[in-house]
Structure formats: C-alpha cells, structure tokens
Amino acid sequence: MSANTPCHRSAQSSQLSNSPVTRRTTASDKKLLRCPFPYFGGKSSIVPIVNERFGEITALREPFAGSAALTLAREPVAHEALNDVNHYIVNFWRAIKSDPESVAEHAHHPVTEADLHARSTYLFRGDAVKGAQHRIAQDPEYFDPRLAGWYAWGKSCQIANAFEGVQKSKPSMRGNGVCVPVYRTQRARQLALIDWFGALAERLHNVRILYGDWQRLVSAPSSLGLFNKNSISGIFLDPPYAHSLARVQQLLGLATEISDPDRGRTDCYLCDDDKSQVDQLVADVNHWCQQSGSNPRLRIALCGYSGEHDNLVSDHSWTKHSWTTHGGWANTSKKTDTRGKENKSRETIWFSPGCVGE
Ligand SMILES: C[S@@+](CC[C@H](N)C(=O)[O-])C[C@H]1O[C@@H](n2cnc3c(N)ncnc32)[C@H](O)[C@@H]1O
C-alpha cells in the first residue's frame, strides 16, 4: 500500500516502516505528548489547574477536543474519549493513533510557500476532502494519513488562518513546519517526527475518538463514563467563545436586551449566522452545566471569557478561576488592538461543585 493513500486501521503500515527505523520512545516521554501544530484556543497552559481540580478520576471526556491538550498532558485513566466536530481534527487524531509513521512521512516537509498554497487548495477547497469528510463520518475505521500530515505541516508553517485560505499580501516568515527545533539533517528530523508521533499513538491507544456534536458525549451516563457507583468523570468543556455576552445572557433568560452584540472572539472569519450559532452553542453548554453540575460524580471544567458563565457561580455553587494567556496567535501581530490581545486577560474556567482541591 502506498503511504499516499487513505487507509483503514487494518491496512499495513507506511513506507517508512520498510526503512531501518526503530521507534525509541514511549508515551512516557512527556515532552513528546503535545499536539504537533498550534491550535487556536489551545489550553495546554492551564492543564495543571484542571488536573488539580479534577483529582482522581476514572473517566475523562474532551467533547471539544481540538489539540487534545488536557488528555495528552495527563496520565491515562481507564475510560477516555475525545470528540470534535471538525473532520480535519478527527482525521488527524485517528491517523496518528493508527499509523503515526505515515502521518510523520507526510508532515515531514520543508516550508515552501508554493506548496503551502497548493496543499491549502487541496485540503480546503478540493473534491478530495469532500470525499474524505464523507468517509470519516460513514466509516469509523477510515483515516487519511496524507491529509493528516499535510494539515499538521500547513498549520505549523504560518500564523493563524493563513493556511486555511487567507492569502496575505506580506508573507509570514514565521513557522518552521512541524518539528522545532530544526534538526541538522533531514534524517534526524524524520526520526524525531516518527518518535514524536509514535509517542502520541501510544498515549492515544485506549482513547476513543469521536466525530460529531459535543452533546453526544454528555447525553447518557455511559457516554459520560459513569459506568458504576465508583465512577468519577472529568468533563473538560472548551467550546468556542461567545461573540456576544449579552446575546448569550438573553438566550439563558438572564437578560432581556442585547447591549454589546459585537463583543467578540479573535476568530473574525465567521458570518453573522455563524456568530449567533456560536452564541447558541455557548448557551446550550451553560444550560447543560446548570443541569449536570450538581451530580457529585461529575467534575466539570468549563472554559470561556470573563462573565460568560458567572450565573453558574451565583446560582449553582460553581467556582471560577481567571487566568491570562500570552495572547495566543494574536500576540504575534504588530497591531496593538487585536482582539486576541484584548481577550487574553479575560480567560476564565468555571468548576462544578463536584471538583476537588480549591
Ligand atoms: C476552543 S477549541 C478547543 C481547544 C482545545 N481545548 C485545545 O486545547 O486545543 C473549540 C473546539 O470545539 C470544536 N467544536 C465547535 N463546535 C462544536 C460542536 N458543536 N461539537 C463539538 N465540537 C465543536 C471546534 O472544532 C474546536 O476544535
């Protein structure tokens, strides 16, 4: 089988496995247990706080997984599941789990702008991906290592959404592709990628990877990981942040007027319909938290911007922790007024009453 072709879990491993390569690492190599590309809204910096408040758990759920920051940084527990609605993300984690060497092969590429645009077109506008998206949804065994490797490479070459279709008049000179620091030889870099992706595959070995709406993962005791009376489940909810705090408050029945409809997130590529869908999603998550937070076997952490979910504190005995990011990708911009910079001091996590260790 060519490593260029999509495959199933049962398929033989990649071309690279024919070369004399022995993976030298295991999932215990902690520095390798991180997503190989930058991800908007990634939460690796607050993992220690969430771990402390979750304490000993038997199940872990990330319904809005993205770069899977929490799962990757924790020791495994008995029942773990990642979910995302983004098929590129789901394909990436499926492919890493099943054939890390093929993904490494496709992610191993120098940074060249012509390739970036060509691969961007292939990944985000071509028919090939429509087919892959369909198959990812229809076939739980399906993955495409080339799509996964190119996705990781492209997101590591440039800042923000440039890879996803925005052509900039001034080229960005940041981003070294996947794998930093830069290795002295091609072969050393290739081996490093195989080690890295292999360690991720080891870590994800027992992790279920789901593709769809977040609610599927929180709708029943078994999907939440509550299998018996000793089960304690950590639920890490990190939905996209609201565009309008007032609109969310109105959807929750906590306010009657919208006074700040344009208060927004850093992501500025959404149309108004999408924005109100995000606000509805945030309200739905808040509503689920109101209903589920009193379950002592659930330890729920909910991420958002300051004020988004304060009704959980005032009306439902939740606690909150505010923190500051380094501004994410927006901090790399020369402009001083980007929303990412503005939002960096507004990050908050709300913890349900079942959490420990405050
Ligand atoms: C803020 S990011 C999560 C970041 C993640 N915690 C990390 O550390 O990388 C939000 C994620 O939610 C996903 N998402 C958006 N709407 C969703 C939905 N209705 N159901 C499941 N996932 C969704 C997005 O694709 C995105 O990956």
PDBQT file of the ligand as one rigid body, heavy atoms in Angstrom, charges set to zero:
ROOT
HETATM    1  C1  LIG A 401     -11.547  26.367  21.792  1.00  0.00    +0.000 C 
HETATM    2  S1  LIG A 401     -11.341  24.993  20.728  1.00  0.00    +0.000 S 
HETATM    3  C2  LIG A 401     -10.848  23.705  21.838  1.00  0.00    +0.000 C 
HETATM    4  C3  LIG A 401      -9.405  23.798  22.175  1.00  0.00    +0.000 C 
HETATM    5  C4  LIG A 401      -8.884  22.607  22.926  1.00  0.00    +0.000 C 
HETATM    6  N1  LIG A 401      -9.325  22.593  24.302  1.00  0.00    +0.000 N 
HETATM    7  C5  LIG A 401      -7.362  22.593  22.865  1.00  0.00    +0.000 C 
HETATM    8  O1  LIG A 401      -6.704  22.590  23.918  1.00  0.00    +0.000 OA
HETATM    9  O2  LIG A 401      -6.849  22.622  21.745  1.00  0.00    +0.000 OA
HETATM   10  C6  LIG A 401     -13.010  24.552  20.366  1.00  0.00    +0.000 C 
HETATM   11  C7  LIG A 401     -13.157  23.262  19.567  1.00  0.00    +0.000 C 
HETATM   12  O3  LIG A 401     -14.546  22.931  19.539  1.00  0.00    +0.000 OA
HETATM   13  C8  LIG A 401     -14.863  22.366  18.279  1.00  0.00    +0.000 C 
HETATM   14  N2  LIG A 401     -16.326  22.500  18.097  1.00  0.00    +0.000 N 
HETATM   15  C9  LIG A 401     -17.033  23.589  17.700  1.00  0.00    +0.000 A 
HETATM   16  N3  LIG A 401     -18.365  23.325  17.734  1.00  0.00    +0.000 NA
HETATM   17  C10 LIG A 401     -18.501  22.051  18.170  1.00  0.00    +0.000 A 
HETATM   18  C11 LIG A 401     -19.624  21.201  18.419  1.00  0.00    +0.000 A 
HETATM   19  N4  LIG A 401     -20.888  21.626  18.225  1.00  0.00    +0.000 N 
HETATM   20  N5  LIG A 401     -19.396  19.951  18.882  1.00  0.00    +0.000 NA
HETATM   21  C12 LIG A 401     -18.113  19.501  19.056  1.00  0.00    +0.000 A 
HETATM   22  N6  LIG A 401     -17.008  20.257  18.822  1.00  0.00    +0.000 NA
HETATM   23  C13 LIG A 401     -17.203  21.519  18.387  1.00  0.00    +0.000 A 
HETATM   24  C14 LIG A 401     -14.002  23.135  17.298  1.00  0.00    +0.000 C 
HETATM   25  O4  LIG A 401     -13.784  22.394  16.111  1.00  0.00    +0.000 OA
HETATM   26  C15 LIG A 401     -12.718  23.346  18.119  1.00  0.00    +0.000 C 
HETATM   27  O5  LIG A 401     -11.789  22.319  17.861  1.00  0.00    +0.000 OA
ENDROOT
TORSDOF 0
